Amino acid sequence: MKIRHRLSLQFTLISGILLTVVFILVYLLSARYVRNNFYKQLEVRALVTAQVYLEKDELTKKKFLEIEKSYQQSIPGESSNIYDNKNQPVFIEKIKYNWPVSLLDQIRRHDIYRFTFGDKYGLGMYYPDNQGDFVVIVTARNTIGEQQLQYLLWILVCMGFVAMLVVYLLGQWYASRALQPIQSINRQVKRIRASNLHMRVNRGKNKDEIAELATNFNEMLEHMQHAFEMQRSFVSNASHELRTPLTTIIGEIEVTMQKDRTTEQYKETLSTLLDESEKLKIITDGLLQLTRVDAVLDPAQTEDIRMDELLWEIQAYWQQQETPLPLDIQLLHLPENPAQLTIRGNRQLLALAINNIVRNAFKFSHNAPVKCRLEVNKEGILLSVSDNGIGIDKEEQEKIFLPLYRATNAHSFAGYGIGLSMTQKILHLHRSRITVSSVKGEGTTFHIFFDNEH
């Protein structure tokens, strides 16, 4: 069921319940009013009956004629009875009822006593007179009142059905108008395909939940577009990196097969094929290693790591190379509490991530000295790695973390564009952030920030 129909039905149901409650209250209050009004008529009839038959010797002729005239205006099904203080009937009109003594006593105690008798309403009145104390009982059918209530009930039922129909139609109209922005968004979304992810949904002029939905959807489209662009870039970069060694291998084989070669020439060809195959293996191993970095760190493989100690280990690693490379470590604003220098993580992965940055710094600065600065502040630990190398164009600084992406000025250097992508993924696992600032021809600085949550 569509939301429009569901909203209309829900709105109609709620309105129907409210109308039913209101109509029931109207009917009950009307029934109470009709009943009370009829009892007042019975009270007047009882008083007139008493005056006609008990006070006629004390009234003037004119007054008696007025009372007698009103007495003659009877109520449907009316009957009257008058009893003396010995519970004996002194007047019976139309029908004689054997009223129980308990009822007569109730009337004497309450002066005016209302009751029902079958399909009739009854009223008893205690009437003291100079001739004695009497009880007047009048019963009658409220035919007119019951007809009025039946007519009222019929009107309420008909009005209820008409009102429900009107409410449903109004609900359909209102729901259609309320959902029109969503329908507009739906139509726009249907036009968006992989080929036009640059399109965005119009959020409208209102600042409501629907506009918020459109904004969130546009943000999702932006992320999807970025992901598609990254995927296309990855495929392009992977194709380029894999095609170069494959082209070399195919070319060497074709040239070798054109004629017979000497043993030395075959060895040279096989050596070239081996080198290019090793390049392919390095690329595929790097891609495989990227996929093996888990999305969540395994707690069993984590430990407390002192960042200053880790940097000294990395410095020692580069000094122990066949050609020692100068890594200058600077420690700034070190805290008195060693725990502020400690993070929780995987030591091997973290060392690999930092080493990838240091390796690139040496490579692109032609093995010039690299500075590594460690600083602790209130927010956390900041690690910076700087070189004086070739630098990176501003337009390419965000792309260098993509798998197999290499900056334009980096193609003359050895490498395959996997290290920084792996570094970013490892640092992300450690809930840290990495940014880069660079000036082409002057150098590059990578900033790694570990917040205090570690």
C-alpha positions in Angstrom: 0.0 0.0 0.0 1.3 3.4 -0.9 2.1 5.9 1.8 -0.5 8.3 0.4 -3.3 5.7 0.9 -2.0 4.6 4.2 -1.8 8.2 5.5 -5.4 8.8 4.3 -6.7 5.7 6.0 -4.9 6.4 9.2 -6.1 10.0 9.1 -9.7 8.8 8.4 -9.5 6.2 11.2 -8.3 8.7 13.8 -10.9 11.2 12.6 -13.6 8.5 12.7 -12.7 7.6 16.3 -12.8 11.2 17.4 -16.1 11.7 15.6 -17.6 8.6 17.1 -16.6 9.7 20.6 -18.1 13.2 20.0 -21.3 11.7 18.5 -21.7 9.3 21.4 -21.3 12.2 23.9 -23.8 14.3 21.9 -26.3 11.4 21.9 -25.8 10.6 25.6 -26.1 14.2 26.6 -29.2 14.6 24.4 -30.7 11.5 25.8 -30.1 12.8 29.3 -31.6 16.2 28.4 -34.7 14.5 26.9 -35.1 12.2 30.0 -34.7 15.1 32.5 -37.1 17.2 30.5 -39.7 14.4 30.4 -39.3 13.9 34.2 -40.0 17.7 34.6 -43.2 17.2 32.6 -44.2 14.3 34.8 -43.5 16.5 37.8 -45.8 19.1 36.5 -48.5 16.5 35.7 -48.2 15.1 39.2 -48.6 18.6 40.7 -51.6 19.3 38.4 -53.2 16.0 39.3 -52.8 16.7 43.0 -54.3 20.2 42.6 -57.2 19.0 40.6 -58.3 16.3 42.9 -57.1 17.6 46.3 -57.2 21.4 46.1 -60.4 22.0 44.0 -62.4 23.0 47.1 -59.8 25.6 48.0 -59.2 27.2 44.5 -61.1 29.9 42.8 -63.2 28.8 39.9 -61.0 30.6 37.4 -57.8 29.1 38.8 -59.4 25.6 38.9 -60.5 25.9 35.2 -56.9 26.9 34.2 -55.5 23.9 36.1 -58.2 21.6 34.7 -57.4 22.8 31.2 -53.7 22.0 31.6 -54.6 18.6 33.1 -56.6 17.7 30.1 -53.4 18.0 27.9 -52.3 14.5 28.7 -49.1 12.7 27.8 -49.1 9.4 25.8 -49.7 6.4 28.0 -50.2 8.5 31.0 -51.8 7.1 34.2 -52.1 8.8 37.6 -52.6 7.4 41.1 -52.9 9.1 44.5 -52.4 7.3 47.8 -53.1 8.5 51.4 -50.8 8.1 54.4 -52.2 4.6 54.9 -51.0 3.6 51.4 -54.6 3.3 50.2 -55.5 4.6 46.7 -57.8 7.6 46.8 -57.6 8.3 43.0 -56.9 6.0 40.1 -56.9 7.2 36.5 -57.0 4.7 33.6 -54.9 1.9 35.1 -54.5 0.7 38.7 -51.1 -0.5 39.7 -50.3 -2.3 42.9 -47.3 -0.1 43.7 -45.2 -1.7 46.5 -45.1 0.0 49.9 -41.3 0.3 49.6 -41.8 2.6 46.6 -44.3 4.8 48.4 -41.9 5.0 51.4 -39.1 6.0 49.0 -41.3 8.8 47.6 -42.1 10.1 51.1 -38.4 10.2 52.0 -37.2 12.0 48.9 -40.3 14.2 48.2 -39.6 13.7 44.4 -38.6 10.3 43.3 -37.9 9.2 39.7 -38.1 5.6 38.4 -38.8 3.5 35.4 -41.6 1.0 35.0 -41.3 -1.2 31.9 -41.3 1.0 28.9 -42.6 3.9 30.9 -41.1 6.6 33.0 -42.5 7.2 36.5 -42.4 10.0 39.0 -43.6 10.0 42.6 -44.4 13.2 44.5 -45.0 13.6 48.2 -47.9 16.1 48.6 -48.9 17.3 52.1 -52.4 18.7 52.2 -54.8 20.0 54.9 -56.8 16.8 54.3 -53.7 14.6 55.0 -50.4 13.6 53.4 -50.6 12.0 50.0 -48.4 10.4 47.4 -49.0 11.1 43.8 -47.6 8.7 41.2 -47.6 9.6 37.4 -46.3 7.2 34.7 -46.2 7.8 30.9 -44.3 6.9 27.8 -41.8 9.4 26.4 -42.9 8.7 22.8 -41.9 12.1 21.4 -38.5 12.1 23.2 -37.7 8.6 21.9 -38.6 9.6 18.4 -36.4 12.7 18.7 -33.5 10.5 19.9 -34.0 8.0 17.0 -34.0 10.9 14.6 -30.9 12.3 16.2 -29.2 8.9 16.0 -30.1 8.6 12.3 -28.7 12.1 11.7 -25.5 11.3 13.6 -24.9 8.0 11.7 -25.5 9.6 8.3 -23.3 12.6 9.2 -20.6 10.2 10.4 -20.5 8.3 7.1 -20.5 11.6 5.1 -17.8 13.1 7.4 -15.7 9.9 7.0 -15.9 10.1 3.2 -15.1 13.8 3.2 -12.2 13.2 5.6 -10.8 10.4 3.4 -11.0 12.5 0.3 -9.4 15.5 2.0 -6.7 13.1 3.4 -6.0 11.9 -0.1 -5.6 15.4 -1.3 -3.5 16.6 1.6 -1.3 13.5 1.5 -0.7 14.0 -2.2 0.4 17.6 -1.6 2.5 16.6 1.4 4.2 13.8 -0.5 4.7 15.8 -3.7 8.3 16.7 -2.8 9.1 13.1 -2.2 7.5 12.1 -5.5 9.6 14.8 -7.2 12.7 13.4 -5.5 11.7 9.9 -6.6 11.4 11.1 -10.3 14.8 12.8 -10.1 16.4 9.7 -8.5 15.0 7.5 -11.3 17.0 9.5 -13.9 20.3 9.0 -12.1 22.5 6.3 -13.5 26.2 5.3 -13.3 26.8 7.5 -16.3 25.4 10.7 -14.7 26.3 10.5 -11.1 27.1 14.2 -11.2 23.4 14.9 -11.1 21.9 16.1 -7.8 18.4 16.1 -6.3 16.7 19.5 -5.9 16.2 20.0 -2.2 13.6 22.7 -2.6 13.2 26.0 -0.7 11.8 24.6 2.5 14.0 23.6 5.5 12.1 20.5 6.5 12.8 16.7 6.8 12.3 16.2 3.1 15.0 18.8 2.3 17.2 17.1 4.8 16.5 13.8 3.1 17.5 15.4 -0.3 20.6 16.8 1.2 21.7 13.4 2.7 20.9 11.7 -0.6 23.0 14.3 -2.5 25.9 13.6 0.0 25.5 9.9 -0.7 25.6 10.6 -4.5 28.8 12.6 -3.9 30.4 9.7 -2.1 29.3 7.3 -4.8 30.6 9.5 -7.5 33.9 9.8 -5.6 34.0 6.0 -5.2 33.3 5.5 -8.9 36.0 7.9 -9.8 38.4 6.1 -7.5 37.4 2.8 -9.1 38.0 4.1 -12.6 41.3 5.7 -11.5 42.3 2.4 -9.9 41.5 0.4 -13.0 43.3 2.9 -15.2 46.4 2.9 -12.9 46.4 -0.9 -12.5 46.0 -1.3 -16.3 49.0 1.0 -16.9 51.2 -0.6 -14.2 50.4 -4.1 -15.4 50.5 -3.3 -19.1 54.1 -2.0 -19.0 55.8 -5.2 -17.9 53.4 -7.4 -19.9 54.2 -5.4 -23.0 57.9 -5.8 -22.4 57.5 -9.6 -21.9 55.5 -10.0 -25.1 57.9 -7.8 -27.0 61.0 -9.8 -25.8 59.3 -13.1 -26.7 58.3 -11.9 -30.2 61.7 -10.6 -31.0 63.4 -13.8 -29.7 61.1 -16.0 -31.7 61.9 -14.2 -35.0 65.2 -16.2 -35.5 67.6 -18.4 -33.7 69.6 -16.8 -30.9 72.9 -17.6 -29.2 72.9 -19.0 -25.7 73.9 -15.6 -24.3 71.1 -13.9 -26.1 68.6 -16.4 -24.7 70.0 -15.8 -21.2 69.6 -12.0 -21.7 66.0 -12.4 -22.9 65.2 -14.8 -20.0 66.8 -12.3 -17.5 64.6 -9.5 -18.9 61.5 -11.7 -18.7 62.4 -12.6 -15.1 62.8 -8.9 -14.1 59.5 -8.0 -15.7 57.8 -11.0 -14.0 59.1 -9.9 -10.7 57.6 -6.5 -11.2 54.3 -8.1 -11.9 54.7 -10.2 -8.7 55.5 -7.1 -6.7 52.4 -5.3 -8.0 50.1 -8.3 -7.3 51.6 -9.0 -3.9 51.1 -5.3 -3.0 47.4 -5.5 -4.1 47.0 -8.7 -2.2 48.5 -7.2 0.9 46.1 -4.2 0.6 43.1 -6.6 0.7 44.5 -8.5 3.7 44.6 -5.5 6.0 41.6 -6.2 8.2 38.8 -3.7 8.6 39.2 -4.0 12.4 42.3 -4.5 14.4 42.5 -7.9 16.1 42.8 -7.2 19.9 45.0 -10.3 20.2 47.6 -8.6 17.9 47.6 -5.2 19.6 49.8 -3.8 22.3 50.8 -0.6 24.0 53.3 1.2 21.7 55.6 4.1 22.8 55.7 6.3 19.8 59.2 7.7 20.6 60.6 4.2 21.0 59.0 3.2 17.7 60.7 6.1 16.0 64.1 5.2 17.4 63.6 1.7 16.0 62.7 3.1 12.6 65.8 5.3 12.7 68.0 2.3 13.6 66.5 0.4 10.6 67.6 3.0 8.1 71.0 3.4 9.7 71.6 -0.4 9.3 71.0 -0.4 5.6 73.9 -1.1 3.2 74.0 2.7 2.6 72.9 4.3 5.9 70.3 7.0 5.4 70.0 10.0 7.8 66.7 10.2 9.6 66.6 13.1 12.0 64.2 12.7 14.9 63.0 15.7 16.9 60.9 15.2 20.1 59.0 18.3 21.1 56.9 19.1 24.3 57.3 15.6 25.7 54.9 15.0 28.6 56.0 13.8 32.1 53.5 11.0 31.9 54.8 8.3 29.5 51.2 7.1 29.0 50.6 10.2 26.9 53.2 8.9 24.4 51.5 5.5 24.2 48.9 4.3 21.7 47.2 0.9 21.4 47.8 -0.8 18.1 49.6 -3.4 16.0 53.3 -2.6 16.2 54.3 -4.3 12.9 51.5 -2.6 10.9 52.2 0.8 12.4 56.0 0.5 11.7 55.2 -0.5 8.1 52.9 2.6 7.7 55.5 5.0 9.0 58.3 3.3 7.1 56.4 3.7 3.8 56.3 7.4 4.3 60.0 7.6 5.3 61.0 5.4 2.4 59.2 7.7 0.0 60.8 10.8 1.6 64.3 9.3 1.0 63.4 8.2 -2.5 61.9 11.5 -3.8 64.7 13.6 -2.2 67.5 11.4 -3.6 68.4 10.1 -0.1 68.7 13.6 1.4 68.2 13.9 5.2 64.6 13.4 6.3 63.1 15.0 9.4 60.7 13.2 11.7 59.1 15.3 14.4 57.0 14.0 17.3 54.9 16.4 19.3 52.4 15.9 22.1 49.6 18.4 22.9 46.2 18.3 24.7 44.5 16.8 21.7 46.9 13.9 21.1 50.1 12.9 19.4 51.3 14.6 16.1 53.9 13.0 14.0 55.4 14.8 11.0 57.7 13.5 8.3 59.3 16.1 6.0 61.7 16.0 3.1 63.2 18.5 0.6 62.4 16.4 -2.5 60.5 17.0 -5.7 57.2 17.9 -4.0 53.6 17.2 -5.3 51.3 19.3 -7.4 48.4 20.6 -5.3 45.9 19.0 -7.7 47.4 15.6 -7.1 47.9 15.7 -3.3 44.5 14.0 -2.6 45.0 11.4 -5.2 48.3 10.0 -4.0 46.5 7.8 -1.5 44.7 5.9 -4.3 45.9 2.4 -5.0 48.5 2.3 -7.9 48.3 6.1 -8.4 51.6 7.9 -9.0 52.1 11.6 -9.3 53.0 13.0 -12.7 56.6 13.8 -11.6 57.1 10.4 -9.9 57.1 8.1 -12.9 60.9 8.4 -13.2 61.3 6.9 -9.8 60.9 3.2 -8.9 57.7 2.2 -7.3 54.1 1.1 -8.0 51.8 3.5 -6.0 50.8 1.0 -3.4 52.7 2.1 -0.3 50.7 5.3 0.6 47.4 3.6 0.0 48.4 0.8 2.5 49.7 3.5 4.9 46.4 5.3 4.9 44.4 2.1 5.5 46.7 1.1 8.4 46.4 4.5 10.0 42.6 4.4 9.5 42.6 1.1 11.5 44.4 2.9 14.3 41.8 5.7 14.3 44.3 8.3 13.2 44.3 10.9 10.4 46.9 11.5 7.7 47.3 14.7 5.7 49.9 16.0 3.3 51.2 19.5 2.5 53.7 20.0 -0.3 55.2 22.6 -2.6 56.4 21.3 -5.9 60.2 21.5 -6.1 60.6 22.3 -2.4 59.5 19.3 -0.5 56.7 17.4 1.2 55.4 17.0 4.8 53.1 14.2 5.9 51.2 14.8 9.2 49.8 11.9 11.2 47.6 12.7 14.2 46.7 10.2 16.9 43.9 11.5 19.2 43.7 11.0 23.0 41.2 8.1 22.6 44.2 5.8 22.2 
